[in-house]
Amino acid sequence: MAAPVRTLCCSVLRLSSRQFSTTCGVQGGEKWRKEHGISKSGTEYGPLTDLPDWSFADGRPAPLLKGQLRRKQEREVLARRIVMLDSEVDRGIEKWNEKQEAAERMEEHKKSLLLKPKGKLLIKKQTKNS
């Protein structure tokens, strides 16, 4: 009994004009959203995900949902990390500037320790500069 049903299904599939695709589907409007600076899906960020769905009749805001609290906390952590990394970059630039200044001072100090011309050489040098 199973054999005739199987052959019937296979023959129907062979005769149908529909094609089966194994590629993953693209979300509708993803390209348009990216071009307009919106998230690639409607659930990543934006007013529909960040704002509350309702409010009390007297105007009080609704309590935040779990997902909204999680996203808010993730953003705060990211902001703290950005500030920390920015301050590290600033400190690194300051240290680099200090090293450059120290190297310049060392170079000037080395030049000041060099032997200075004396006698006839000093007189010749002074006449050239004048």
C-alpha positions as CSV (number, residue, x, y, z in Angstrom):
1,M,0.0,0.0,0.0
2,A,2.9,2.4,0.8
3,A,4.5,1.9,-2.6
4,P,1.6,3.2,-4.7
5,V,1.3,6.3,-2.5
6,R,5.0,7.0,-2.7
7,T,5.1,6.7,-6.5
8,L,2.0,8.9,-6.7
9,C,3.6,11.6,-4.6
10,C,6.8,11.5,-6.6
11,S,5.0,11.7,-9.9
12,V,2.9,14.6,-8.7
13,L,6.1,16.5,-7.5
14,R,7.8,15.8,-10.9
15,L,4.8,17.2,-12.8
16,S,4.3,20.3,-10.7
17,S,5.7,23.6,-11.9
18,R,6.8,24.7,-8.4
19,Q,10.4,24.7,-7.5
20,F,11.7,24.1,-4.0
21,S,14.4,26.5,-2.9
22,T,17.0,25.7,-0.3
23,T,18.4,29.2,0.1
24,C,17.6,31.3,3.1
25,G,15.0,34.0,2.5
26,V,15.7,37.7,2.8
27,Q,13.5,39.7,5.2
28,G,11.2,41.9,3.3
29,G,12.3,45.6,3.2
30,E,15.8,44.9,4.7
31,K,17.6,46.8,1.9
32,W,15.2,49.7,2.2
33,R,15.6,49.9,6.0
34,K,19.4,49.9,5.7
35,E,19.3,52.7,3.1
36,H,17.2,54.8,5.3
37,G,19.3,54.2,8.4
38,I,16.8,52.0,10.2
39,S,17.5,48.6,11.7
40,K,17.4,45.7,9.3
41,S,14.5,44.3,11.2
42,G,11.7,46.1,13.0
43,T,12.5,44.6,16.3
44,E,16.2,45.6,16.9
45,Y,15.7,49.2,18.0
46,G,13.4,52.2,17.5
47,P,10.3,53.5,19.0
48,L,8.3,50.3,18.5
49,T,10.7,48.4,20.7
50,D,11.9,51.1,23.1
51,L,8.8,52.9,24.0
52,P,6.1,51.4,26.2
53,D,3.1,49.9,24.6
54,W,0.6,51.6,26.9
55,S,0.3,54.2,29.7
56,F,-2.1,54.7,32.6
57,A,-5.2,56.8,32.0
58,D,-3.9,59.5,34.3
59,G,-0.8,59.9,32.2
60,R,1.7,57.9,34.3
61,P,4.1,55.9,32.1
62,A,3.8,52.2,32.1
63,P,6.6,50.1,33.7
64,L,9.3,49.0,31.3
65,L,9.2,45.4,30.0
66,K,12.0,42.9,30.6
67,G,13.3,43.3,27.0
68,Q,13.3,47.1,27.3
69,L,15.1,46.9,30.7
70,R,17.7,44.6,29.2
71,R,18.3,46.8,26.2
72,K,18.6,49.9,28.4
73,Q,21.1,48.1,30.6
74,E,23.1,46.9,27.5
75,R,23.3,50.5,26.3
76,E,24.5,51.8,29.6
77,V,27.2,49.2,29.7
78,L,28.2,50.1,26.2
79,A,28.3,53.8,27.1
80,R,30.5,53.2,30.1
81,R,32.9,51.1,28.0
82,I,33.1,53.9,25.4
83,V,33.9,56.5,28.1
84,M,36.5,54.2,29.7
85,L,38.2,53.5,26.3
86,D,38.1,57.2,25.4
87,S,39.8,58.1,28.6
88,E,42.4,55.4,28.0
89,V,43.1,56.9,24.6
90,D,43.5,60.3,26.1
91,R,45.9,59.1,28.7
92,G,47.9,57.3,26.0
93,I,48.2,60.5,24.0
94,E,49.3,62.4,27.0
95,K,52.0,59.8,27.8
96,W,53.2,59.8,24.2
97,N,53.5,63.7,24.3
98,E,55.4,63.5,27.6
99,K,57.8,61.0,26.0
100,Q,58.3,63.2,23.0
101,E,59.1,66.2,25.3
102,A,61.4,64.1,27.4
103,A,63.3,63.0,24.2
104,E,63.6,66.6,23.1
105,R,64.9,67.7,26.5
106,M,67.4,64.8,26.4
107,E,68.6,65.8,22.9
108,E,69.1,69.4,24.0
109,H,71.0,68.2,27.1
110,K,73.3,66.1,25.0
111,K,74.0,69.0,22.7
112,S,74.8,71.2,25.7
113,L,77.4,68.6,26.8
114,L,79.3,68.6,23.6
115,L,82.7,70.2,23.5
116,K,82.6,73.9,22.7
117,P,85.1,75.6,20.3
118,K,87.9,77.6,22.0
119,G,90.5,80.1,20.9
120,K,90.7,80.7,17.2
121,L,87.7,78.5,16.3
122,L,85.5,80.5,18.7
123,I,86.6,83.7,17.1
124,K,86.0,82.4,13.6
125,K,82.5,81.1,14.6
126,Q,81.6,84.5,16.1
127,T,82.7,86.4,13.0
128,K,80.7,84.0,10.8
129,N,77.5,84.6,12.9
130,S,78.0,88.4,12.8
